[in-house]
C-alpha cells in the first residue's frame, strides 16, 4: 500500500522560507511524475508544482521564481523549497503523483504565512 507523508510545514512570517518533504512508501517515485498541491481555507485544492523522473519541472504562475521542487529517488522523497512566502501561500500542502491518484492523498502539512 502506497503512503505519502508530508512534513516541514509551520508558521512563518511573510518573506520567510520553508522546505516541505514528502516521503513515500513503495516504489512510486522511480516511475512517476511527482507533484505538490495545496488547499487554502474555503478553496479547492490546486496544483502547485511537478517534477518528472528526468527532473523537468513546472509551476503554477503564482509561485514561479519563489518555489523550487526536487526529488531524491533513492530516498523516495520529493521536496518543495518555498522562498519569499506570502500570506496567500497559506494552505495545507499535499504531495501526489501527477496526475493525481485519489488513493495517494495523505494528511498534508499546514503552512501558515502570517506576521
Secondary structure, 3 states (H helix, E strand, C coil): CCCEEEECCEEECCCCCEEEEEEECCCCHHHCCEEEEEECCCCCCEEEEEECCCCCEEECHHHCCCEEEEEEHHHCEEEEEECCCCHHHCEEEEEEECCCCHHHCCCCEEEEECC
